[in-house]
Amino acid sequence: MSDHPEDGPPNESSSNAFEKNRRGNDGMQRRDLLLGGSSLAAMTALAATAPATAQVQQAAPAPAAAPASTGPKLGEILPFPQPPRPVITEPDWRKVPQPKPVSIRPPKGAPNILVILQDQTSYADPSTFGGPINFPTMDRLAKEGLTYTNFHVNSLCSPSRTALLTGRNQHQNSQAAVVDGATSYPGDTGMRPKSVAPIAEILRQWGYCTSMFGKSHETPPWETSMSGPFDRRPARQGFEKFYGFIGGEKNLFRPYLVDGTTELGVPRDPNYHFNVDITDKAIGWIRGTRSLTPDRPFFMYYATGGAHPPHTPPKEWLDVYKGKFDQGWDKLRGEILARQIKMGLMPPGTKIAENPPEIPKWDALSDDAKKVLSRQMEVYAGYAEHTDREIGRLIDAIGDLGELDNTIVIYIAGDNGGTAIGGLNGTFNEWSNLNDAPEDIPYLKTRMDEYGGPNTYDGGGLHKGGTGVLSINGRKVGEGRINKTQGAVWSLAGETADIGVDAYSPVCDDYDPWENAFTGTINTVKIKHKA
């Protein structure tokens, strides 16, 4: 399936779980579990087969379907055409029996569908694929079915997601790259054409209850405000219920939330965490729809914020992996490969590739570098496992309702592979590296006690606060938290104050940056800030 011509060239490996249930005339016969790695391949199959098996159920006899030779089959064109109505000539409505209402429903026993997407998780992270991070939910699903080990996703977030949600490749969706950087070139506008139908919309019109919870990164940024348009929002793409955030990432302690097309703003609960919240909302939605419309199966897309940066799990998960990565990345790679060979994921005799030139041997690093990099991995691992356990809560809730044996579960661990946002040293605040100000090991060591906490990510944007950075001759010498800032037109570029070189934007073409280098010695710098 990953060789389908519409999928385009695969770029990154991923891992996914696809729980497939088969139902016979006498009910559930057996359950298969498919675990594998391509969001595109798995959903392309669903897009092709779901409409073919659905039926129209109505109180009155259904109109005869047209022969294949004279027109499309039932369901090949959506929305469904209205069935012919009898001609009524009697003017007195009391003498005319009511026509039987027509409702579109999938066949009895049609399965629920749950698509779960973890964000930026690497192939060799989960224990399911030999990795060092415990994924109990994925492990549990894997034991009951199949594992796909060579499926592929795109190397970027938005292209993978839009292909997953439509069964068409990224260029047909006009999302050749991350939607935030869309252009007016064909196939790269960030605006899905109406000729590409979302799977959620197809299933909705077939009578499914549809919902999405979590991250949506398929809407162009100029369409994300309260002014709309809302055509490419999840709530207008077939999802009758959407709860989460719009964009590539948010502060998981203080995300800007959206319900449908209504902007809710930032939660104020000091104990809030996004992954816990969307799980609670997803469970509540399933319980409600099963109670009110048990004859309609559900389609849910659960797109968690983990394990995308910022790596901010709940506080109790920060030290779960304390000391688990002190052996360093070279030994860790060998341990992972040995497990993968034992599990049959890699052929016997597979050897570890040499480190790329820019990746030093672990033993060659300084003691401080080892401490910093190990701590970064500890926090990430706790974050990834917590994400999997929240998914487990959702699976358990479906089981408690007696619906799990009739639910297709697709579990995808990673929409585009692991991230390189942090650079070679990693990063405390990812926006440092994204603004071409990488953080060095001495600085990172000073923030080790804060890793994974609320200061790890400022949320970005004027007035929202942030980290004030003082640089001297291009080198960071100080930093402090600013809880609230006052924006101005000249601060839109996110520049920092640089003592010694005039690094600000020129005010006119006749003005050039000029040297004002300080030649003395600065012994002490004091910064006072009043919020």
N, C-alpha and C positions, 0 to 999 in steps of 0.2 A: 504493500500500500504506500510505503514511503517513496516508491519509484513512480508514482502517478505523475504524469507530465504536468498537471496543474500545480503540483506542490513546489515546483522549482527546485533548485539545488539545495540540499540540506546543509545547514551551517553548524548547528550545535546539537549535541546529543542531550536528551532529557530522559526522564523516567516517568512512567505513568501507570496508573492502575485502572483497569476497565472491568468492572464487575458486570457480567452479562447473565441474565436469567432467561431460561427458555420455559415456556408454558405450553403444555399440551392440552388436549380436550378435557382431561381429568384434573387439571390444575398444574401446579409446579412439578416438573419432572426432575430437574436437576439445576444446579447453579454452576456456571463457569465464571472464573475470574480471569480477566486479561490484564496483565501488568506490562506496561511497555513505555515507549518513549516518544511518540509523535502525536502532538495535539492535532496536527493537520490530518494525519492518516486516520486516526480514530474517528474524528468528527466527519470526515468526508464520507465514511461508510454510513454514518447515521443519516447524513443529509440525503444520501441516495436511497436508503431503504425505508426510512420512517413513513413517508407518505404512501408508499406502495402497500403497506399492511393495514392502514387505517380504513375505517368504514364510516358511512353515515348511518346513524341510528336515530329513528324518529318514531313517533307514535303512529303516523299514517304510513302506508306502504311507500317505499322510496320509488321515485321515478326510475324507469329502466335506463341504465347507462347506455350511451350511444355506442354503436359498434366501433371497434378500434379504427376501422377503415374510414369512418365518416367524421371523426373528430377526436379530441383529446379524451383520455380516460379520466374518470372521476378523481379529482384531487390534483391533476396535473396543472390546472390553472386555479390560482387563488386570487381574490377570495372566491368561495364557492358560488356558482350562479344560483339564483333563486329557482326552486322547482316550479313547474307550471302550476298555476292556480285554476280551478274550475271557474267558468264564466257564470256569474250570478245575475239573474234577471229579475228575481223577486224583490220588490221594493221594501217589503216588510221584513226587517231583520229578525223578527221573532219567529218567522216561518223558515228561516235558513239555519241549518245546523252549523256550528262553528267549524271551520277547517282545523284539522289536526296540526298542532304546532310542529315545526321542523327544527331540530337541534343537531348540530354536528358534534359527534363524539367518536373517540377512538373505539375500536372493538373492545368488548368486555375482557378484562384481564390484561389490557395493554400496559406495558411496564412504565413505571416512573423512570426518570433519567436525572442523574446527579453528576454534574461535571465539576470537578475540584481542581483548581489551579494554584499551585504554589508559585512564588515569584522568585526568580534568580537563584534557584537551588541548583547546585552542580550535580552531575550524574553520579559521582562517587561520594556524595554526602550521606544519603540515607543508608541505614543498616540493611535495607532491602536489597541494595546493590553493592554490598560489601563495605559501605562507608562507616565512619566512626561515630555518626550521630544516630541516636536511637529514634527510629520512626515506628512506634508500636502500631499505629493505625495502618500504615502501608504494609507492614509485616503481616498483620492479621489478615488483610485482604489478599495478600500474595499467597498465603498458605491455602487458599480456597480456589485458586485458579491459575492463570497463565501469566508469564512475565515477558514483556517485550523489551528487548535489550538493545535494539538497533534502530529505534524510531528517531526522528529528527524534528527539530523546530527551527525557526529562524533565529538569527543571531541578535535580533532586537525585539523589544517588548511588543510594541503596537502591531507590527506585521504578523507575529505569531498569534496574537489575540484575535485580530480581525479574521485571520484565516480559520482559526478554531471555531469562531462563532458563525461562519458562513459556509465552510466547506469549499471555499475558493482561495486561490493563492493571493499573496499580498498585493500583487500588481493589479489583479482584477478588482480588488477592494480599494485600489488607489492609495495604498499605504506601503510604499516601498521602504520607508524608514520610520523612525519614531515620529508620531503624529505632530509633536511640538515643532519639528523642523520641516514641516510640509512645504512644498513649493507648488508652482503652477504647471510643472511638467506633467505630461500624461503618466498616470500610474503612481503619482506622488502628491496628489492634492490633499490627502487626508480626509477626503469626503467620499464615502462609499456610494457608488452609483445605485440608483433604484433598480437597476437590472440584476443586482446581487441581493438575493433574499436572505436575511438572517434566519438561522435555524429556529430561533425562539419564535419568530413571527410565523413560520410554517407550522410549528407545533401548536402555537396559540390558536391559529385558525382551524386546526384539527380538533380543538376542544381541550387541549392541555392547559392546566394552570401553570403559569410561567413566572419565574422570579430570578433576580440576580442580587447577590450580596457581595460587597467588597470593592475592589479596585476596578475602575473603568478607565482605560487609557486608549480609547479608540476615537475620542471626540476631538476635533481640531480646537486649539485653544481659543480662537476667536468666536467659538460657539459655546463656551462654557459659562458665560455670565447669566444673570437672571433675565437678560434681554433675549436670550436664545440666538438663533433658532434652535429648536430642540429635536430636529429630525434625526440627528445622529447621537442623541442621548439614549441610554439603555431603555428608558421608559417609552421611547418611540421606536425601538428596534425589536419589539416583540415581547419585552419583559413587562408583564402587568405590574410587577412589584420590583422596584430597585431601591436599595439602601446601601450607601457606601460613600466613596469619594470619586471625583472626576480628576484624572491626572496621573502622572507617573509615580508619585510618592507623596506621602504626607507624614507629619509628625503623628505617630501612632498613639501618643498620649493626648494630643490636641488636634485631631484632624478636622478639616472643614467638611462637614457632612451634608449629604444631599439625600432626600427621600423623594423618589419619583423625579419631579422637576423642581421641588421646593427646597430651597437652601436653608438648612437648619443651623448653620454656624458651628462654632466650636463647643464641644462638651465641657462642662465645668466641674465634673466629678473628679476629685483628686486621685481616685483609684481607677480611673477609666483606662481601658486598653482596647484598641480598635478590633483586634482579632477576637477578643472575648465578646465584644458588642455584636459584631456581625453574626457570630455563632448563635448568640441568644436570639437575635432577630430572625435568623433562618429557621431555628427550631420553632419559634412561635408561629411563623408563617406556615410551616408544614402542618403543625397541629391544627391551626385554624382551617386551612383548606381541606384537610382530611375530615374534619368535623362537619363542615358546611357542604362540601361537594365531593363526597367519597367516590362518586362515579367518574370523576375527572382525574386522570393521573397528573403528576406534576413533572415539570422540567425546571431544575434549578441549576444555576451557574454560580458556584461559590469561589470567588477569586480573592483569596486572602492577601493581606499585606506582607506576610512573611514568605521568603526570607530576604526581601528587598531591603536595602538601606532605607532609613536608619535602623541599625540593629539594636532594637530597644524592646526586649521582652519585659514582662512584669518583673518587678524587683526580686521576687523569690526564685527566679530562674537564672540570675546572673552568675551564680557560683556552682551550678549543678555540674559543670564540666571542669571544675578547678583542678589543675594539674594534669588533665587528660591529654594535653598536646605538648608537654614539655620535651618529648623526644624529638620534636622538630619535623619539618616537612619531608625530609629525605627518608627517614625511617617510617613515617606515616604512609608515604606512598607505597613503600614495600609491603607494609601490613595490609593496606587496602587491596593491592594486587593479589596477595596470597589468598585473601578471603574470596576475591572474585574468581580466582582459578578453582578454589575448592567448591564454590557454589555453581560452577559451570558457566559463569558469565564471560570468562576469558579462557581461551584455549591453553592447555598445559604448555609450558615452555615460554610463555610470554614474558618478555624482559621489560624492565623499566627504561624508558627513554632518558637520555642524558638531559640534565637541566639546561634550559636555554641560557645563552651567555649572560643575560641580565639577571638571572636568578642564581645567587650564590649558594654554595653548599651551606647547610645549616651550621655545621661546626665552625665555619669561617666567620660567622656573625659574632658581634660583641654580645656580652652578657645582657646589656640593656636591651639590645634589639631582640634577643630571644624572649625576654620577659614581656616586652611590648607585643610582639607578634603572637605569642602563646595566649596572652590575655584577649587579644582581638578574636582569636579562634574560639576561645571558651565562651565568650559572649554570643558570638554568632551561632554556635552549636546549641546553646540553651534556647536561643530565639527560634531556631529551626525546629527543635523538638517540641517546644511549646506550641508552635503552629500546627504540627501534626496532631498533637493531643486535642487541640480545639476541633480539628477535623474529626477526631474520634468521638467527641461529644455529639457532633452532628450525626454521625453514623449510628451511634447508640440510640439517639432519639428516634431515628427512623425505625430501628429495630424494635424499640419499645412500642411503637404503633402497629407492629406486625406488618410493616411495608417493605422491609429490607429484602425479603426473598423475591419480591417482584420489582426490584429497583436495579437498573443498570447504573453502575458507579464507575466513572472514569476519573482516575486520580493521576494528575500530571504534576510531577515534581520538577518544576523549572520551565519557564516560558522561553528562556533564551540562554540557559547555562549560567555559570557563575559570573559575577561582576568584577570588572577591573577598575571600578570607579576610585578605589582607595589608593591606586598606585602601588609602587613597590614596597613602601613602608606601611601601607594601610593608612587609615585616617581616623581621627577622632570625630571631626565634623566633615562630612563628605563635600560640603560646599567649598572648603579650602582648596581641595584638589581640582574641583570643577572650575574654580576661578584662577587656576594656574598659580596657586600658592600652596604647593605640597608641604605637608607637615613632616618635620624631621624626627628622628628617634628621641633626641633629648627632650623635645617638646612633648611628644606623645607619652613619654614616661611620666611627665608631670600630671597627665590627665588619666592615668590608669585607674584610679579609684572612681572615676566618673563614667567609665565606659558603660554604655547601655542605659544610662540614666537620662533624665529630661534635658540636660544641657548638651547631649550628643547631637541634637538636631534642633535648629532654631525655627524651622518652618518657612523662612524666607519671606520676602515682601516688605514693603514700606509700612511703618507703624507697628509691625509685629514684634519688634525687638530682634536682637541678634548678638553676635560676638564682635566686639570692637577690637580691631587689630592695629597695633602700632608697629610700623616697619622703619628701619634705618638702613638706607642704601639697599633696599630690596630684601633685607633680612628681617624676619619677624623677631621682635624683641619683647613684645608684651601683648597681652590679650585679656579682655574682661567682658563679662556678661552685661549687656544692656537690655533691660526688660521691655523698654518701649522707646521707639525712635520717632523723630519727626522727619518725614521725607521732604525732599525738595527736588525740583526738576533736574538739578545737576547731580543728584545722587542716584539717578536711575541706573547708572552703569555699575553701581556697587563698588566704587573705588575705595581704596583705603588711603589714609594719610601716610605719606612717605617723607621722612625727614632726610634731607641731604640732596635729594634730586626732585625737581619739580615734575611730578608724574601725572598731574591733572590733565584733563582734556583741554586742548587749546580753545580759547574763547573766539578766535577768528583765524582766518588763514594766515594773517600776518604775524601771529604769535607763535613762537616756537618754545617747546620746553627748554629750560635753561638750568645749568648747573648752579647749585647753591650749597655745595658740599661743605659740611662742617669738618674742620680739620683738627679740632681738639679731641678731648676724651669725655664721654658722658659716663659719669659714675652712677647716677641715680635718676630715675624717671618716675615721677609721681603723677597719677591721673586721678582726678576727682570727678565723679559723675553724680548728678542728681537726677533721679527719674522724674 
